[in-house]
Amino acid sequence: MSDPVRYVSWAEVPAGLRPANDLRFAGLEPRGGPAGVLVIDDREVELFRSADATPRVRPATAPARDGAIPPPIGSPGSTGGRASRRSAVALPHASGLLARLKRSDADGATTVTTARTWVRELLDSSFVVLDTETTGLGYDDEIVEIAVVGPDGETLLETLVRPRSGHVPAMVSRVHGLTMRDLQGAPTWAEVYDEVLALTSGRRVVAWNAPFDERMVRQSARLWSLPERLKGFECAMQAYAFCRGGRFGRAKLERAAAALGLLGGAPQRHRSCADARLTLDVLRASIDARR
C-alpha cells in the first residue's frame, strides 16, 4: 500500500477527505487507512475518505432489558449523541469557522461571536442547501430523494430517486414515508446526478449533517459507476452547535429547530425539500439565538 498523500494547506485537500474526528462528530466511523495527511500548525491530521465511512454503533452502557444493542447514531430510535466543542477540527471545505476557532483558542463567548460571524458570511455568499432521504445508513444504501434550495429557500431541485437496489426497508419508510411504490417511475441517480453537479458547481454546499449527506451522494454515484465530482459539503449542524456555545453537540435538525421555536409544535417532516428549508431557517435563527 502506498503512503498517504501529504498536504500542507486545506486548499490542497481534495473533496471527500475529512479528519476522523469530523466523521465521528457526524456519527460515522472511518473505514480503512488514511488516504491523506494534512500538515498544519506543526501537527499532522490524518484524512479519511468520507465515502468509505460507515455508521457508528453506540456501545451499550448497560444491557437493555431485551438485550438489544442501541441503534446507530442518527438511525430511527437513536437518541443522538454528544460531542465536545473541541471534538472537531477544520474541514477541507468548511475550514473558515473551525479554523478561526482553533487559531483564536476561543472561550465560550468568543466561540459564539466567531460562529455567528461565519454564518452571516455564509448567508451573504453564493451557496445552496442540500438534503437527502435514503434507503438507510449503511455502506450500500442509496438516495431515494434529494432537494437543493437556494439562499432564499427557493427550490432549485426536488426529485424522488429510484434506487438501484429496488428496495426501501420498512423501518426506513416509517421515517420519511417513501416506499418503492412511490419511487416507481422516478429517475435513477444516474439521471439526476448531472443536475446536482450543475446546481452545486461554483457554490458552497451546506447540509445539516454534512459528512452523511456527502457520503450518500458519493456512495450513490459509486453504485452507478459515476465519477465522484462533487465538492465537499459544509456542516450546518456544527455551525449551529458553535452558535449555541458548543453545548449541543450532534443535535438533530428537529431538536435544533424546536429549540429555536421554528416548528410551532409540529414534527419534522423528514422530506428533503422541507428539511433543506428548515436547515436554512435554523442557520438564520442561530445568528441571534440565546445560548
BAZA-255607 format. One line per 2 residues: number of its first residue (from 0); their letters; for each residue x, y, z of N, C-alpha, C. Coordinates in steps of 0.001 Angstrom, whole numbers. Last residue first. Layout:
NUM> A> X Y Z X Y Z X Y Z; ...
This chain:
290> RR> -28061 31646 24031 -27244 30457 24279 -27949 29511 25228; -30496 32842 21724 -29927 32856 23069 -29167 31566 23278
288> AD> -29800 33663 18286 -30386 32794 19311 -29710 32992 20660; -28965 35014 16067 -29437 35821 17193 -29986 34985 18345
286> IS> -28103 32999 14375 -27308 34224 14486 -27678 35008 15740; -29952 31003 14170 -28813 30787 15067 -28013 32059 15301
284> AR> -31726 31653 12176 -32137 31907 13558 -30973 31782 14530; -30260 30799 9928 -30632 32210 10087 -30948 32531 11550
282> LV> -30088 28032 10461 -28882 28850 10327 -29199 30326 10541; -32814 27353 10431 -32029 27184 11658 -30760 28030 11599
280> DL> -33469 27853 7744 -34116 28631 8808 -33338 28545 10119; -31908 25877 6499 -31660 27290 6218 -32256 28174 7309
278> TL> -33211 23611 7527 -31786 23834 7794 -31426 25299 7580; -35688 23954 6325 -35591 24041 7778 -34140 24263 8203
276> RA> -35035 23510 3671 -35506 24843 4073 -35411 25020 5588; -34360 20807 3918 -33360 21762 3434 -33759 23181 3827
274> DA> -36799 19727 4760 -35654 19693 5671 -34549 20649 5229; -38386 20126 2481 -38775 20740 3755 -37597 20790 4714
272> CS> -36943 18537 659 -37096 19973 432 -37459 20698 1727; -36975 15867 1870 -35755 16599 1532 -35945 18104 1401
270> RH> -38699 15100 4862 -38670 15106 3403 -37636 16139 2974; -39210 15213 7608 -38302 14195 7075 -38505 13993 5578
268> RQ> -40722 17035 9070 -41374 16269 8006 -40524 15113 7501; -40842 17348 12614 -40073 17479 11378 -40687 16577 10320
266> PA> -44034 18186 14130 -42823 17378 13967 -42096 17728 12673; -45080 21301 15674 -45236 20261 14654 -43948 19446 14547
264> GG> -44514 23390 17370 -45084 22179 17947 -45272 21052 16963; -43256 25257 15746 -44601 25528 16234 -45294 24303 16797
262> LL> -40706 25198 14734 -41634 24143 14328 -43059 24385 14789; -38981 27097 15745 -39284 27145 14318 -40342 26141 13878
260> GL> -37719 27517 18212 -39122 27885 18040 -39578 27925 16598; -35259 26541 18679 -35311 27904 18163 -36738 28368 17894
258> AA> -35792 23966 19411 -35157 24838 20402 -35213 26302 19986; -36746 22975 16978 -37674 23134 18099 -37100 24082 19144
256> AA> -34372 22911 15513 -35473 23762 15065 -36470 24010 16188; -32912 21019 17004 -32413 22382 16845 -33539 23332 16458
254> RE> -34542 18745 16722 -34265 19289 18054 -33802 20736 17964; -34455 18361 13955 -35735 18619 14613 -35527 19247 15988
252> LK> -31728 17832 13546 -32338 19018 12956 -33647 19363 13655; -29959 16817 16508 -30763 16519 15336 -31409 17804 14837
250> AR> -26744 17747 17566 -28183 17964 17672 -28864 17544 16380; -24069 16896 18628 -24732 16395 17426 -26242 16551 17554
248> GF> -23631 19680 20697 -23022 18544 20035 -23739 18172 18753; -24467 21754 22303 -25495 20903 21737 -24941 19728 20944
246> RG> -22701 23629 23191 -23309 22765 24204 -24216 21696 23598; -21483 25629 21718 -20887 24301 21690 -21514 23318 22644
244> GR> -22885 27989 21612 -21863 27849 22639 -21248 26474 22719; -24500 28142 19459 -25159 27998 20751 -24156 27735 21869
242> CF> -22713 28174 17382 -23514 29388 17618 -24214 29341 18969; -21829 25532 17479 -20924 26599 17907 -21675 27894 18170
240> AY> -24150 24231 16508 -23588 23883 17819 -22683 24996 18339; -24440 25377 13952 -25468 25585 14976 -24895 25320 16366
238> AQ> -22138 24334 12721 -22299 25777 12860 -23323 26105 13941; -22729 21591 12795 -21595 22104 13552 -21718 23607 13765
236> MA> -24953 21623 11067 -25089 21117 12429 -23944 21615 13310; -23986 22458 8630 -24861 23365 9374 -25017 22919 10819
234> CE> -20981 21950 7134 -21901 21340 8092 -22684 22378 8895; -20383 21694 3653 -20168 22417 4904 -21304 22078 5860
232> FG> -18935 19234 1393 -20058 19946 1997 -19615 20684 3265; -16749 19203 -1491 -17057 18896 -106 -18163 19780 449
230> KL> -18070 18667 -4851 -17185 19309 -3882 -17619 18955 -2462; -18339 15783 -6921 -18988 16786 -6081 -17993 17367 -5085
228> RE> -17494 13711 -8471 -17026 15051 -8836 -17638 16144 -7974; -16904 10651 -8910 -17202 11432 -7709 -16659 12848 -7907
226> PL> -18437 9150 -11788 -17289 9804 -11142 -17732 10634 -9947; -20440 6179 -11430 -20299 7560 -11874 -19113 8206 -11162
224> SW> -21465 3655 -10819 -20192 3775 -11551 -20017 5152 -12172; -23539 3572 -9102 -23897 3679 -10519 -22655 3860 -11395
222> LR> -22215 3556 -6722 -23070 2409 -7022 -23501 2395 -8488; -21046 6083 -6811 -20195 4903 -6975 -21018 3670 -7316
220> AS> -23267 7715 -6323 -22536 7829 -7584 -21694 6582 -7836; -23895 6930 -3742 -24862 6671 -4809 -24187 6754 -6171
218> QR> -21594 7917 -2471 -21873 6484 -2457 -22849 6120 -3568; -21851 10658 -2754 -20716 9980 -3373 -20972 8477 -3493
216> VM> -24242 11011 -1289 -24148 11464 -2676 -23019 10730 -3392; -23497 9951 1193 -24577 9318 445 -24566 9748 -1021
214> RE> -21440 11712 2003 -21144 10289 1776 -22219 9638 925; -22926 14070 2252 -21847 13987 1268 -21508 12532 962
212> DF> -24604 13365 4359 -25180 13650 3043 -24122 13581 1950; -22582 12961 6390 -23515 11905 5998 -24071 12165 4598
210> PA> -21166 15400 6608 -20459 14180 6221 -21391 13055 5780; -23387 17247 7319 -22692 17276 6037 -21943 15989 5693
208> NW> -26187 17495 8406 -25143 16568 8842 -24273 16309 7624; -27234 19653 6758 -27317 19613 8221 -26231 18730 8800
206> AV> -25179 21286 4282 -26144 20255 4672 -26155 20177 6187; -24131 23339 1621 -24389 23210 3048 -25399 22096 3262
204> VR> -21747 24311 -620 -22826 23344 -418 -22953 23074 1077; -20961 27167 -2501 -20757 26416 -1266 -21978 25526 -1064
202> RG> -20575 26905 -6074 -21281 27372 -4887 -20844 26573 -3667; -19506 25774 -8320 -19160 27154 -8026 -19852 27727 -6807
200> ST> -22141 23508 -8643 -20875 23979 -9193 -20659 25458 -8880; -24652 22716 -7927 -23688 22937 -6849 -22359 23502 -7342
198> LA> -26022 22343 -10288 -26576 23265 -9299 -25584 23605 -8188; -24476 20399 -11597 -24635 21725 -12192 -25106 22746 -11162
196> LV> -24753 18166 -9904 -23434 18764 -10119 -23550 20182 -10666; -27502 17708 -10215 -26957 18018 -8892 -25598 18703 -9033
194> ED> -27554 17066 -12921 -28255 18266 -12468 -27764 18683 -11084; -26104 14667 -12916 -25571 15821 -13641 -26251 17119 -13206
192> YV> -27828 12919 -11376 -26512 13348 -10894 -25985 14600 -11593; -30115 11833 -12407 -30226 13043 -11584 -28872 13706 -11348
190> EA> -29538 9485 -13691 -30262 10508 -14446 -30321 11847 -13710; -28329 7993 -11725 -27564 8268 -12943 -28216 9368 -13769
188> WT> -30423 7649 -9962 -29358 8581 -9605 -28514 8937 -10822; -33460 7584 -11985 -32389 6964 -11211 -31350 8023 -10847
186> PA> -36739 9071 -11661 -35437 8925 -12307 -34442 8211 -11400; -39705 7092 -10980 -38795 8194 -10659 -37472 8001 -11400
184> GQ> -41098 4772 -11451 -41190 5830 -12451 -40313 7034 -12167; -41522 4196 -8068 -41673 3642 -9404 -41866 4777 -10402
182> LD> -41648 5360 -5598 -40444 5599 -6386 -40508 5001 -7782; -43926 4565 -4296 -43750 5997 -4573 -42630 6251 -5578
180> RM> -43333 1852 -4076 -44490 2260 -4887 -44383 3743 -5251; -41262 1836 -2290 -40947 1591 -3695 -42127 1940 -4595
178> TL> -41964 4649 -94 -41887 3224 -395 -41535 3060 -1873; -41509 7125 2360 -41355 6731 966 -41223 5219 838
176> GH> -41525 8074 4967 -42804 7802 4324 -42717 7327 2888; -39362 8499 6602 -39643 9509 5573 -40914 9244 4773
174> VR> -39811 6436 8612 -39222 7738 8923 -39634 8780 7883; -40840 4184 7476 -41608 4784 8569 -41069 6162 8948
172> SV> -38852 3455 5735 -40071 4062 5185 -40902 4728 6268; -37152 2183 7497 -36753 3478 6953 -37960 4202 6370
170> MA> -38569 -154 7988 -38187 694 9115 -37820 2095 8639; -38757 -1311 5430 -39970 -790 6073 -39629 153 7222
168> PV> -36269 -433 3003 -36688 -1162 4207 -37878 -496 4886; -36703 -434 -348 -36637 513 760 -37120 -215 2011
166> HG> -35307 -1497 -3427 -35837 -1861 -2109 -35655 -706 -1134; -33797 -1394 -5731 -35222 -1676 -5852 -35885 -1996 -4534
164> SR> -31133 -728 -5963 -31468 -1976 -5266 -32924 -2364 -5429; -31166 1771 -7107 -30683 651 -7914 -31086 -683 -7298
162> PR> -34055 3773 -6404 -32782 3150 -6017 -32434 1965 -6905; -35217 6647 -7898 -35454 5207 -7834 -34143 4491 -7527
160> VL> -35885 9595 -6257 -34846 8850 -6966 -35122 7357 -6798; -37710 12675 -6446 -37551 11315 -5951 -36500 10625 -6800
158> TE> -36560 16041 -6233 -36922 14869 -7010 -36802 13595 -6192; -35931 19270 -6629 -36656 18393 -5706 -37128 17194 -6510
156> LL> -33997 22145 -6946 -34170 20743 -7333 -34938 20034 -6241; -34497 24662 -6087 -33702 24506 -7299 -33819 23094 -7843
154> TE> -36769 26532 -4397 -36472 25159 -4787 -35721 25147 -6110; -35665 29116 -2200 -36296 28712 -3454 -35845 27312 -3856
152> GD> -34453 30115 2 -35336 28979 205 -36030 28520 -1055; -32613 31960 -654 -33917 32472 -226 -34924 31355 16
150> PG> -30439 30404 -1512 -30314 31242 -311 -31627 31804 212; -32018 27307 -2714 -31137 28457 -2787 -31164 29296 -1526
148> VV> -31948 23729 -2309 -32631 25022 -2237 -31601 26139 -2225; -32360 20523 -3429 -31382 21604 -3338 -32166 22908 -3329
146> AI> -33085 17179 -2512 -33535 18543 -2769 -32358 19490 -2618; -33823 13772 -3136 -32830 14826 -2942 -33468 16168 -3270
144> EV> -34463 10399 -2320 -34994 11739 -2574 -33888 12747 -2312; -32961 8191 -2061 -34281 8000 -2670 -35006 9334 -2872
142> IE> -29612 7070 -2129 -30527 8206 -2036 -31843 7860 -2722; -28657 3948 -554 -28752 4893 -1661 -29705 6033 -1336
140> DD> -26258 1678 1020 -27540 2374 904 -27465 3500 -118; -23976 326 1598 -24584 56 296 -25904 792 103
138> YG> -23312 1112 4158 -22309 1296 3117 -22875 1072 1720; -26270 2555 5784 -25158 1657 5563 -24315 1957 4340
136> LG> -28587 3831 6406 -27344 4495 6794 -26098 3735 6370; -31236 3966 3929 -30667 3595 5223 -29364 4331 5452
134> TT> -32169 5007 1632 -32665 3674 1977 -32139 3212 3329; -32804 8567 2280 -32058 7414 1789 -32744 6095 2142
132> ET> -32953 11997 1442 -33557 10871 2147 -32999 9614 1497; -30965 14998 1721 -31317 13723 1100 -32157 12871 2042
130> DL> -30285 18397 884 -30750 17394 1841 -31160 16141 1084; -28472 21440 666 -28822 20149 77 -29275 19200 1179
128> VV> -28361 24815 -94 -28563 23835 970 -29087 22555 329; -25836 26870 -1612 -27088 26120 -1673 -27150 25208 -461
126> FS> -24346 30133 -2120 -24422 28806 -1519 -25768 28165 -1830; -22443 32870 -2103 -23160 32037 -3072 -23171 30605 -2542
124> SD> -22969 34757 975 -22164 34193 -104 -23058 33445 -1096; -24356 35496 3165 -24108 36548 2178 -23335 36039 968
122> LL> -24314 33250 4710 -25606 33666 4169 -25466 34779 3141; -21577 33246 5466 -22123 32188 4620 -23402 32650 3937
120> ER> -21524 35480 7131 -20740 35498 5898 -21227 34420 4932; -23168 34524 9191 -23553 35724 8434 -22813 35782 7097
118> VW> -21567 32391 10073 -22877 32120 9477 -23348 33321 8662; -19359 33821 11098 -19169 32870 10000 -20492 32576 9307
116> TR> -20586 35156 13195 -19998 35928 12097 -19813 35046 10873; -21187 32969 14778 -22284 33744 14192 -21793 34649 13067
114> AT> -18614 32105 15506 -19505 31226 14753 -20615 32012 14071; -17665 34313 16964 -16978 33884 15751 -17888 33032 14883
112> TV> -19508 34343 19110 -19358 35506 18233 -18728 35116 16904; -19033 31796 20250 -20354 32162 19740 -20245 33316 18753
110> TT> -16307 32032 20985 -16756 30984 20078 -18084 31356 19445; -16370 34042 22881 -15719 34307 21604 -16116 33269 20567
108> AG> -17697 32676 24957 -18289 33877 24374 -17693 34175 23003; -15885 30470 25502 -17269 30277 25088 -17866 31478 24388
106> DA> -12664 31218 23950 -13503 30815 25064 -14951 30769 24580; -10573 30049 21251 -11638 30889 21791 -12276 30305 23037
104> DS> -8172 29989 19811 -8312 29250 21067 -9424 29877 21902; -7867 31104 17355 -8091 32039 18455 -8096 31359 19815
102> RK> -7526 28843 15779 -6456 29846 15840 -6613 30763 17045; -9979 27526 16144 -8742 26898 16590 -7623 27933 16749
100> LR> -11767 29318 15004 -11898 28971 16416 -10608 28371 16946; -10880 29314 12358 -10850 30551 13142 -10904 30247 14635
98> AL> -11419 26686 11652 -10027 27132 11697 -9896 28424 12495; -14191 26715 11710 -13472 25896 12673 -12000 26285 12767
96> LG> -14878 28614 9622 -15350 28724 11001 -14438 27988 11966; -13288 27644 7315 -13344 29015 7774 -13711 29142 9229
94> SA> -13457 25047 6440 -12400 25359 7396 -12505 26757 7963; -14928 23513 4852 -15654 24278 5864 -14677 24806 6898
92> HP> -13497 21926 3219 -14306 22951 2572 -15151 23714 3574; -11981 20337 5041 -11371 20893 3850 -12172 22026 3226
90> LA> -12611 21315 8463 -12922 20525 7289 -12271 21148 6061; -10800 21431 11558 -11329 22077 10366 -11534 21107 9211
88> VA> -12013 19175 14091 -11008 20066 13528 -11505 20498 12162; -13990 18542 17008 -13834 18619 15565 -12660 19515 15201
86> SR> -14161 18648 19751 -14057 17328 19138 -13761 17390 17656; -14502 20855 21300 -13164 20659 20761 -13042 19349 19986
84> RS> -17046 20727 22252 -16724 21820 21340 -15380 21596 20671; -17952 17200 22216 -17490 18431 22845 -17162 19473 21798
82> AR> -21002 15641 21373 -19581 15837 21112 -19164 17145 21737; -23496 13142 21624 -22970 14440 22007 -21480 14473 21691
80> GG> -26444 11825 20055 -25079 11691 20525 -24545 13062 20846; -29406 10114 19497 -28469 11127 19005 -27081 10856 19504
78> TS> -31003 8073 20176 -31150 9291 20979 -30148 10354 20570; -32633 6170 17621 -31425 6653 18275 -31724 7904 19079
76> GP> -34930 5629 16269 -34813 5098 17616 -33568 5537 18345; -33405 5561 13128 -34661 5593 13869 -34502 4944 15237
74> SG> -30007 6901 13459 -30996 5990 12904 -32300 6105 13673; -28235 8498 14803 -28897 9072 13643 -29931 8165 13024
72> IP> -26141 5913 15841 -26498 7314 15984 -27114 7809 14684; -27595 2610 15659 -26559 3585 15336 -27061 5003 15509
70> PP> -29457 1401 18589 -29250 1606 17159 -28149 2607 16895; -28264 -683 21301 -28863 554 20807 -28549 761 19331
68> IA> -28872 -4154 21332 -27866 -3106 21240 -28542 -1844 20724; -30979 -5953 23593 -30720 -5349 22295 -29629 -4293 22399
66> GD> -31855 -7171 25874 -30506 -7489 25430 -30123 -6843 24119; -34185 -6320 26863 -34278 -7438 25923 -32914 -7817 25355
64> RA> -33227 -4336 28496 -33988 -5430 29092 -34071 -6629 28159; -29797 -3597 27642 -31227 -3335 27588 -31970 -4544 28127
62> PA> -26922 -3229 29649 -27729 -4079 28797 -29191 -3658 28831; -25328 -76 29449 -25966 -1071 30297 -26847 -1927 29414
60> TA> -24112 1135 27397 -23563 1380 28730 -24161 423 29745; -23287 -86 24250 -24299 -65 25305 -23628 153 26650
58> PR> -21798 2009 21801 -21687 909 22753 -22733 1038 23839; -23311 2874 18745 -23008 3320 20106 -22874 2112 21029
56> VR> -21861 2464 15690 -22802 1849 16625 -22393 2259 18020; -21554 4639 12901 -21045 4143 14171 -22171 3515 14969
54> PT> -21654 3970 9400 -22320 4453 10619 -21719 3827 11865; -18508 4415 7619 -19704 3641 7941 -20343 4176 9223
52> AD> -16721 5881 4861 -17091 5827 6281 -18395 5065 6479; -16158 6273 2228 -15915 4932 2764 -16378 4776 4204
50> AS> -16625 8928 1754 -17449 7966 1023 -17278 6547 1550; -14639 10206 3161 -15988 10214 3733 -16883 9203 3032
48> RF> -11461 8995 3648 -12498 9177 2635 -13876 9116 3286; -9453 10855 5977 -10096 9623 5528 -11183 9939 4505
46> LE> -6391 12103 7177 -7616 12362 6425 -8149 11058 5843; -4600 13092 10067 -4915 12053 9097 -6280 12322 8473
44> VE> -2618 15787 10627 -4010 15351 10744 -4272 14318 9659; 182 16839 12430 -305 16070 11298 -1720 15578 11581
42> RD> 1505 20093 13244 941 18798 13596 412 18136 12338; 2242 22712 12718 3226 21804 13323 2614 20502 13818
40> DI> 23 23741 11307 318 24200 12666 1220 23222 13411; -302 20856 9344 -741 22222 9616 -454 22553 11075
38> VL> -551 18506 7011 460 19042 7922 146 20517 8130; -2719 15917 6454 -2582 17369 6387 -1577 17818 7436
36> VG> -2676 13027 4574 -2229 13629 5831 -2077 15126 5596; -4867 10484 3205 -4019 11659 3131 -3631 12127 4519
34> AP> -6233 8265 3732 -5933 8498 2323 -5028 9705 2135; -5763 5948 6416 -5868 7326 5931 -5486 7426 4459
32> GG> -7432 2688 6044 -6380 3592 6479 -6560 4986 5925; -10877 1805 6783 -9603 1686 6111 -8594 2692 6642
30> RP> -13210 4191 7675 -13044 2811 7207 -11757 2723 6400; -14422 6122 10413 -13530 5957 9267 -13338 4485 8933
28> EL> -17834 6303 11211 -16548 5743 11612 -15667 5599 10377; -20206 8852 12135 -19610 7928 11176 -18254 7457 11686
26> GA> -21369 10941 13501 -21881 9598 13725 -21344 8563 12764; -20174 13381 13208 -21389 13150 12429 -21925 11733 12576
24> FR> -17924 13054 14699 -18868 14088 15130 -20214 13873 14444; -16591 11272 13050 -17203 10764 14281 -18195 11760 14866
22> LD> -15724 13036 11062 -16618 11937 10712 -17327 11414 11953; -14077 14636 12621 -15235 15229 11969 -16230 14160 11534
20> NA> -12110 12839 13452 -12988 13444 14451 -14215 14085 13833; -10775 12195 11036 -11577 11183 11725 -12551 11809 12711
18> PR> -11026 14678 8408 -10399 14117 9609 -11341 13143 10312; -11721 13844 4958 -12066 14528 6208 -11315 13889 7379
16> LG> -12192 14152 1518 -11268 13723 2569 -11547 14538 3824; -13964 15325 -264 -14233 13962 180 -13255 13414 1185
14> AP> -11812 17192 -2362 -13140 16992 -1796 -13295 15536 -1374; -8294 17345 -1465 -9401 17061 -2382 -10727 16947 -1638
12> VE> -6384 20002 -215 -7061 18750 136 -8232 18505 -807; -5308 22467 -693 -4802 21356 -1491 -5604 20075 -1293
10> AW> -6449 24131 1163 -6764 24377 -242 -6316 23223 -1134; -5318 23460 3581 -6652 22940 3284 -6985 23097 1813
8> SV> -1834 22555 3125 -2896 23540 3347 -4223 22901 2999; -157 20473 2645 337 21496 3568 -673 22626 3769
6> YR> -441 16912 2456 -885 18240 2043 -400 19251 3083; 516 13727 1242 688 14768 2253 296 16127 1660
4> VP> -1040 10587 760 -583 11848 171 -520 12913 1263; 117 7617 2417 -898 8653 2206 -281 9918 1611
2> DS> 2059 5193 549 1912 6108 1674 832 7141 1373; 561 2217 -863 1352 3435 -945 1097 4321 268
0> M> 850 -1191 0 0 0 0 886 1242 0
